[in-house]
Amino acid sequence: MSLLKGNLASIEAVISLILGASLIALATHFFARKDIFGYLFHESATIGYLLIAELALSVLAALLLVYRHVSYLEGGALVDQPPY
């Protein structure tokens, strides 16, 4: 069971890094264009929805990290080590 708890932190860290990197890549691509809103919601709605989904997943990952940190400070940590 302790092996699973230790790997949980590693899995969450990898997911957060992937989400963050892909969000930065998408945002860099879109903000390089002059008409960002026209591009996102008229020319390619699918890409716009993907960017919104990326943003939502990144916020969810950040909330999970905050939850883990607060639960660690209160003594009810999900893992046996600090979340960072």
C-alpha positions as a LaTeX table, in Angstrom:
\begin{tabular}{lrrr}
\hline
Residue & $x$ (\AA) & $y$ (\AA) & $z$ (\AA) \\
\hline
Met1 & 0.00 & 0.00 & 0.00 \\
Ser2 & 2.85 & 2.40 & 0.77 \\
Leu3 & 4.29 & 1.79 & $-2.71$ \\
Leu4 & 0.99 & 2.92 & $-4.23$ \\
Lys5 & 0.94 & 6.01 & $-2.02$ \\
Gly6 & 4.48 & 6.95 & $-3.07$ \\
Asn7 & 3.72 & 6.46 & $-6.77$ \\
Leu8 & 0.58 & 8.59 & $-6.54$ \\
Ala9 & 2.65 & 11.72 & $-6.04$ \\
Ser10 & 4.85 & 10.85 & $-9.02$ \\
Ile11 & 1.87 & 10.20 & $-11.27$ \\
Glu12 & 0.24 & 13.48 & $-10.28$ \\
Ala13 & 3.48 & 15.36 & $-10.90$ \\
Val14 & 3.84 & 13.89 & $-14.40$ \\
Ile15 & 0.22 & 14.68 & $-15.26$ \\
Ser16 & 0.65 & 18.26 & $-14.03$ \\
Leu17 & 3.82 & 18.71 & $-16.08$ \\
Ile18 & 2.19 & 17.35 & $-19.25$ \\
Leu19 & $-0.88$ & 19.56 & $-18.80$ \\
Gly20 & 1.22 & 22.62 & $-18.10$ \\
Ala21 & 3.52 & 22.07 & $-21.07$ \\
Ser22 & 0.67 & 21.45 & $-23.49$ \\
Leu23 & $-1.23$ & 24.49 & $-22.21$ \\
Ile24 & 1.83 & 26.68 & $-22.70$ \\
Ala25 & 2.36 & 25.32 & $-26.20$ \\
Leu26 & $-1.26$ & 25.88 & $-27.21$ \\
Ala27 & $-1.41$ & 29.34 & $-25.67$ \\
Thr28 & 1.84 & 30.39 & $-27.35$ \\
His29 & 0.50 & 29.24 & $-30.71$ \\
Phe30 & $-2.83$ & 31.02 & $-30.32$ \\
Phe31 & $-1.55$ & 34.28 & $-28.84$ \\
Ala32 & 0.88 & 34.65 & $-31.75$ \\
Arg33 & $-2.15$ & 35.28 & $-33.97$ \\
Lys34 & $-3.70$ & 38.74 & $-34.19$ \\
Asp35 & $-7.35$ & 37.68 & $-34.07$ \\
Ile36 & $-7.31$ & 35.08 & $-31.33$ \\
Phe37 & $-11.05$ & 34.96 & $-30.60$ \\
Gly38 & $-12.01$ & 34.80 & $-34.27$ \\
Tyr39 & $-9.56$ & 31.96 & $-34.76$ \\
Leu40 & $-10.67$ & 30.01 & $-31.71$ \\
Phe41 & $-14.40$ & 30.16 & $-32.10$ \\
His42 & $-15.00$ & 30.64 & $-35.83$ \\
Glu43 & $-12.19$ & 29.16 & $-37.90$ \\
Ser44 & $-11.47$ & 26.15 & $-35.72$ \\
Ala45 & $-13.96$ & 25.55 & $-32.96$ \\
Thr46 & $-12.46$ & 22.17 & $-32.09$ \\
Ile47 & $-9.08$ & 23.71 & $-31.29$ \\
Gly48 & $-10.79$ & 26.37 & $-29.17$ \\
Tyr49 & $-12.65$ & 23.75 & $-27.19$ \\
Leu50 & $-9.40$ & 21.84 & $-26.71$ \\
Leu51 & $-7.76$ & 24.96 & $-25.31$ \\
Ile52 & $-10.67$ & 25.48 & $-22.93$ \\
Ala53 & $-10.44$ & 21.82 & $-21.85$ \\
Glu54 & $-6.69$ & 22.21 & $-21.28$ \\
Leu55 & $-7.30$ & 25.25 & $-19.13$ \\
Ala56 & $-9.96$ & 23.43 & $-17.11$ \\
Leu57 & $-7.67$ & 20.43 & $-16.56$ \\
Ser58 & $-4.82$ & 22.68 & $-15.49$ \\
Val59 & $-7.05$ & 24.42 & $-12.95$ \\
Leu60 & $-8.20$ & 21.00 & $-11.70$ \\
Ala61 & $-4.57$ & 19.88 & $-11.32$ \\
Ala62 & $-3.76$ & 23.06 & $-9.38$ \\
Leu63 & $-6.74$ & 22.52 & $-7.08$ \\
Leu64 & $-5.63$ & 18.94 & $-6.49$ \\
Leu65 & $-2.17$ & 20.16 & $-5.54$ \\
Val66 & $-3.63$ & 22.71 & $-3.10$ \\
Tyr67 & $-5.88$ & 20.02 & $-1.60$ \\
Arg68 & $-2.93$ & 17.70 & $-1.12$ \\
His69 & $-0.89$ & 20.45 & 0.50 \\
Val70 & $-3.67$ & 21.44 & 2.91 \\
Ser71 & $-4.42$ & 17.82 & 3.82 \\
Tyr72 & $-0.70$ & 17.25 & 4.48 \\
Leu73 & $-0.56$ & 20.26 & 6.79 \\
Glu74 & $-3.64$ & 19.07 & 8.67 \\
Gly75 & $-2.14$ & 15.62 & 9.19 \\
Gly76 & $-4.49$ & 13.71 & 6.88 \\
Ala77 & $-2.11$ & 13.44 & 3.95 \\
Leu78 & $-2.81$ & 11.12 & 1.04 \\
Val79 & 0.87 & 10.19 & 0.94 \\
Asp80 & 3.59 & 9.88 & 3.56 \\
Gln81 & 5.61 & 12.78 & 2.17 \\
Pro82 & 5.02 & 16.46 & 1.39 \\
Pro83 & 3.28 & 17.17 & $-1.94$ \\
Tyr84 & 6.34 & 19.00 & $-3.33$ \\
\hline
\end{tabular}
